[in-house]
Amino acid sequence: MLILGAPLLANEVLWAGGMATLNQCYSMRGLEVVSAFNISTTVSNLFFCAFLAMGDAVAIIVGKLLGAGETERAVDEDRKLIAFSVALSVAVGAAMALLSPLIPQIYNTTAAVKTLAVRLLLVAAAMMPLNAFVNSAYFTLRSGGKTVITFIFDCCFLWVLSIPVAFVLSRFTALPVVPMYAVVEGLNLVKAAIGFWLVRSRRWVNNLVADQ
């Protein structure tokens, strides 16, 4: 348990630190950006529950099948769950995009902050299907107990690619925060490609409860 659990604990700690670091990079564009991100993050999290819950479903359903020794069924169910998660996120992302001009209006802040929040929400909505696939791939790897691989896939990607790119863009360019955010989020295309390869390679197909 310690061997399998330690990478997950380290991943969560470093992930939280990484997200705080990303927010600090975005904050270099001013106080309006901080306020806009507070709004967009709060609202986005409500919609993100859809694909986050699907990630849990992948871990539970696929993990159960792997533990029962039904590896081929686990692979088949995993494909279906990932496809459903992405499709669901397309629908939820579309709803989020449609509502994005309205939701920031309930906040007592400036018009500039509301406009910026809308643009950030549109970027988040566009990236939701991609994030859904990455999230499902992450939980697929976890379902087979490949916690070291998930650590590298999730946390190392954040610190090795996303944060350095955000740092360089925020300090050494005049790129506005919305395209900067889109570039950093778009890096998940690389992560999705890696996740697709890992899932397709079936490295995660592993029965943790089988006699060793």
C-alpha positions in Angstrom: 0.0 0.0 0.0 2.8 2.4 0.8 4.7 1.6 -2.4 1.6 2.2 -4.5 0.2 5.1 -2.5 3.3 7.2 -2.1 3.4 8.3 -5.7 -0.3 9.4 -5.5 0.4 11.4 -2.4 3.4 13.1 -4.0 1.4 13.7 -7.1 -1.4 15.5 -5.3 0.9 17.7 -3.3 3.0 18.7 -6.3 -0.1 19.1 -8.4 -1.6 21.6 -5.9 1.7 23.4 -5.8 1.9 23.4 -9.6 -1.6 24.9 -10.0 -0.6 27.7 -7.5 2.5 28.4 -9.5 0.5 28.6 -12.7 -1.9 31.1 -11.1 1.1 33.1 -10.0 2.3 33.3 -13.6 -1.1 34.4 -14.8 -1.3 37.0 -12.0 1.7 38.8 -13.6 -0.8 40.4 -16.0 -2.4 42.4 -13.2 -5.1 42.4 -10.5 -8.0 42.2 -13.0 -6.6 38.9 -14.1 -6.6 37.6 -10.6 -10.3 38.6 -10.1 -11.2 37.1 -13.5 -9.5 33.8 -12.8 -11.3 33.6 -9.4 -14.6 33.9 -11.3 -13.8 31.5 -14.1 -12.2 28.9 -11.9 -15.2 28.8 -9.6 -17.7 28.6 -12.4 -15.6 26.1 -14.4 -15.3 23.7 -11.5 -19.1 23.4 -11.5 -19.1 22.2 -15.1 -15.9 20.2 -14.7 -17.7 17.9 -12.2 -19.0 16.0 -15.2 -15.7 14.6 -16.5 -14.2 14.5 -13.0 -17.0 12.1 -12.0 -16.4 10.1 -15.1 -12.8 9.7 -14.1 -13.9 8.2 -10.8 -16.3 5.9 -12.7 -13.4 4.7 -14.8 -11.3 3.9 -11.7 -14.1 2.0 -10.0 -15.6 0.1 -12.9 -12.3 -0.8 -14.6 -10.5 -1.5 -11.4 -13.3 -3.9 -10.4 -13.0 -5.8 -13.7 -9.3 -6.0 -13.5 -9.5 -7.3 -9.9 -12.0 -10.0 -11.1 -9.5 -11.0 -13.8 -11.8 -9.9 -16.6 -9.0 -8.1 -18.5 -10.6 -8.0 -22.0 -13.9 -6.7 -20.6 -12.0 -4.1 -18.6 -10.3 -2.9 -21.8 -13.6 -2.8 -23.6 -15.4 -1.0 -20.8 -12.5 1.5 -20.5 -12.8 2.5 -24.2 -16.5 3.0 -23.8 -16.2 5.0 -20.6 -13.5 7.3 -22.2 -15.6 7.8 -25.3 -18.7 8.6 -23.1 -16.6 11.0 -21.0 -15.4 13.0 -24.0 -18.9 13.1 -25.6 -20.4 14.2 -22.3 -17.8 17.0 -22.0 -18.6 18.2 -25.5 -22.2 18.7 -24.4 -21.3 20.2 -21.0 -18.6 22.4 -22.6 -21.2 23.7 -25.1 -23.6 24.6 -22.3 -20.8 26.3 -20.4 -19.9 28.3 -23.5 -23.5 29.4 -24.0 -23.8 30.5 -20.4 -20.4 32.1 -20.1 -21.6 35.6 -21.1 -24.3 35.5 -18.4 -22.7 33.9 -15.3 -20.0 36.6 -14.6 -22.7 39.2 -14.5 -23.9 38.0 -11.1 -20.6 39.1 -9.6 -20.1 42.6 -8.1 -17.0 43.6 -10.1 -15.9 45.8 -13.0 -17.0 45.4 -16.6 -13.3 44.7 -17.6 -13.1 41.8 -15.1 -16.4 40.3 -16.3 -15.3 40.5 -19.9 -12.0 38.8 -19.1 -13.8 36.1 -17.1 -16.1 35.4 -20.1 -13.1 34.9 -22.4 -11.4 32.6 -19.9 -14.5 30.6 -19.5 -14.8 30.2 -23.3 -11.2 28.8 -23.4 -12.0 26.4 -20.6 -15.1 25.3 -22.4 -13.2 24.6 -25.6 -10.6 22.6 -23.7 -13.1 20.5 -21.7 -13.2 17.5 -24.1 -9.4 17.4 -24.2 -9.2 17.6 -20.4 -11.9 14.9 -20.1 -9.8 12.5 -22.2 -6.6 13.2 -20.2 -8.5 12.7 -16.9 -10.0 9.4 -18.1 -6.5 8.2 -19.2 -5.1 9.2 -15.8 -7.7 7.2 -13.9 -7.3 4.3 -16.3 -3.6 4.1 -15.4 -4.5 4.3 -11.7 -7.1 1.5 -12.0 -4.2 -0.9 -12.8 -2.0 0.3 -10.0 0.5 2.1 -12.2 1.0 4.9 -9.8 4.5 5.7 -10.8 3.5 6.1 -14.4 0.5 8.3 -13.3 2.9 10.5 -11.3 5.1 11.0 -14.4 2.1 11.4 -16.7 0.3 13.9 -14.5 2.6 15.9 -12.2 5.9 15.7 -14.1 4.2 16.9 -17.3 2.9 19.9 -15.3 6.2 20.9 -13.8 8.4 20.0 -16.9 6.3 21.5 -19.6 3.2 23.6 -18.5 4.8 25.6 -15.8 8.1 26.5 -17.7 6.0 27.6 -20.7 3.7 29.7 -18.5 6.8 31.2 -16.7 8.5 32.2 -19.9 5.3 33.7 -21.5 4.5 35.7 -18.3 8.0 37.0 -17.8 9.6 37.4 -21.2 6.6 38.2 -23.5 3.8 40.7 -23.6 1.3 38.1 -24.6 -2.2 38.9 -23.1 -3.5 36.5 -20.5 -6.2 34.9 -22.5 -4.0 33.6 -25.3 -1.4 32.7 -22.7 -4.0 30.6 -20.9 -5.0 29.0 -24.2 -1.4 28.1 -25.0 -0.8 26.5 -21.6 -4.0 24.6 -21.7 -3.4 23.6 -25.3 -0.2 21.8 -24.1 -2.6 19.1 -22.9 -2.6 17.9 -26.5 0.8 16.5 -25.9 -0.4 15.0 -22.7 -3.4 13.5 -24.4 -1.2 11.9 -27.1 1.0 10.4 -24.3 -2.1 9.2 -22.5 -3.6 7.7 -25.7 -0.4 5.7 -26.2 -0.2 4.5 -22.6 -3.9 3.4 -22.7 -3.5 1.8 -26.1 -0.4 -0.1 -25.0 -2.3 -1.8 -22.2 0.4 -1.2 -19.7 -2.3 -0.5 -17.2 -3.9 -4.0 -17.5 -2.8 -5.4 -14.2 -4.6 -7.4 -11.5 -3.5 -5.9 -8.1 -5.3 -8.6 -6.1 -3.9 -11.6 -7.9 -1.5 -13.8 -6.0 2.1 -12.8 -6.7 
